[in-house]
């Protein structure tokens, strides 16, 4: 059976961040809105240049993510950059600037406005591993069903995403932004 899961199922988030944040803070925001924990390597790719943390062990030269601000790279709607996370699982995120808005008043950032589908669990094994995970959870008679269900924390609904729940999780139960 041939698997072709690239961009399927669609998993996305629309969220607000200040344009003047660093790429490091954008990484932190992406981790939060996806529900991950930041335990893996990451980098950004823009204009043929790599941005991210210094990594002397493997000898990759990256431009500092702590000194580069988002609005230095993404200046107009439809500008984009690639965010790569967990090089073993190979998660790639297309980060697209949709609009430049006036600064909000008193809001906490990031503010999740919308999204679709649950994020794959951290360390699930990339797209092929996620598909296997979903197949196992769809079949309670599968020999690995109980083990995977326990690994996922007791439940997992791949179709569920609620922006309000995401904002509450990100901000520790406190959200000073409009209800989404």
SEKOL-80996 format. One record per residue (C-alpha): y, x, z; residue in one letter. Coordinates in steps of 0.25 Angstrom, whole numbers, padded with zeros to 4 digits, always signed. Each point is the difference from the previous one (the first is absolute). Layout:
BEGIN
YXZA ...
END
This chain:
BEGIN
+0000+0000+0000X +0014+0006-0004X +0010-0001+0011X +0015-0001-0004X +0008-0003+0012X +0013+0007-0003X +0011-0009+0004X -0010-0011+0003X +0001-0007+0010X +0015+0001+0000X +0005+0005+0014X +0015+0001+0001X +0011-0001+0010X +0015-0003-0002X +0008+0006+0011X +0014+0005+0003X +0004+0014+0005X +0014+0006+0000X +0003+0009-0012X +0004+0012+0008X -0014+0001+0007X -0008+0013-0003X -0013+0000-0007X -0007+0003+0013X +0006-0013+0006X -0004-0007-0013X -0014+0006+0002X +0000-0006+0015X +0005-0013-0006X -0011-0001-0010X -0010+0003+0010X +0005-0011+0009X +0001-0011-0011X -0014+0003-0005X -0006+0000+0014X -0005+0015+0000X +0002+0011+0011X +0005+0012-0008X -0012+0009+0003X -0002+0005-0014X +0008+0009-0009X +0010-0006-0010X +0011+0004-0010X +0010-0006-0010X +0001+0003-0014X +0013-0002-0008X +0005+0006-0012X -0011+0010-0001X +0003+0005+0014X -0009-0001+0013X +0007-0004+0013X -0007+0000+0013X -0003+0008+0013X -0002+0015-0001X -0015+0004-0002X -0001+0015+0001X -0015-0001+0001X -0003-0005-0014X +0012+0006-0006X +0007-0012-0006X +0015+0001-0001X +0007-0013+0003X +0014-0003+0001X +0004-0004+0014X -0002-0015+0003X +0008+0002+0013X +0012+0004-0008X -0001-0009-0012X +0006-0014+0000X -0006-0012-0007X +0014-0003-0007X +0000+0014-0006X -0012-0003-0008X +0000-0015-0002X +0014-0004-0005X -0001-0012-0009X -0010-0013+0000X -0013+0004-0006X +0001+0014+0004X -0014+0005+0006X -0008+0010+0006X -0014+0002+0004X -0005+0001+0014X -0014+0006+0002X -0007-0002+0013X -0013+0005+0005X -0004+0010-0011X -0015-0003+0003X +0001-0015-0002X +0011+0002-0011X +0009-0011+0004X +0012-0001-0010X +0012-0009+0002X +0010-0002-0011X +0013-0001+0008X +0011-0008-0008X +0014-0002+0003X +0002-0015-0003X +0015-0002+0005X +0011+0007+0008X +0005-0009+0010X +0012+0001+0010X -0004+0005+0014X -0006-0011+0009X +0006-0002+0014X -0008+0003+0012X -0013+0000-0007X -0012+0009+0003X -0006+0007-0012X -0009-0001-0007X +0001-0015-0002X -0012-0005-0007X +0004-0012-0009X -0013-0003-0008X -0014+0006-0004X -0013-0004-0005X -0014+0003+0006X -0005+0008+0012X +0001+0015-0001X -0013+0007-0001X -0004+0006+0013X +0003+0015+0003X -0011+0009-0004X -0008-0011-0008X -0003+0010-0012X +0011-0003-0010X -0001-0011-0010X -0015+0001-0002X -0002+0000+0015X +0009-0012+0002X -0008-0008-0011X -0013+0004+0007X +0006-0004+0014X +0004-0014-0006X -0014-0002-0006X -0006+0003+0013X +0009-0010+0008X -0002-0011-0011X -0015+0001+0003X -0004-0003+0015X -0014+0003-0004X +0003+0014-0004X -0006+0011+0009X +0013+0007+0002X +0008-0013+0003X +0000+0000+0015X +0004+0015+0000X +0011-0002-0010X +0005-0012+0007X +0001+0008+0013X +0006+0012-0007X +0011-0010-0005X +0003-0004+0014X -0008-0013+0000X +0006-0007-0012X +0007+0003-0013X +0006-0010-0010X +0003+0007-0013X +0009-0011-0005X +0009-0001+0013X +0014+0006+0001X +0011-0006+0008X +0014+0006-0001X +0004-0005+0014X -0013+0006+0006X +0003+0013-0007X +0014+0000+0006X -0005-0003+0014X -0010+0011-0001X +0010+0010-0005X +0010-0003+0010X -0008-0002+0012X +0001-0015+0001X +0015+0000-0001X +0007-0004-0013X +0015-0001-0001X +0000-0004-0015X +0000-0013-0006X -0014-0007+0000X -0007+0003-0012X 
END
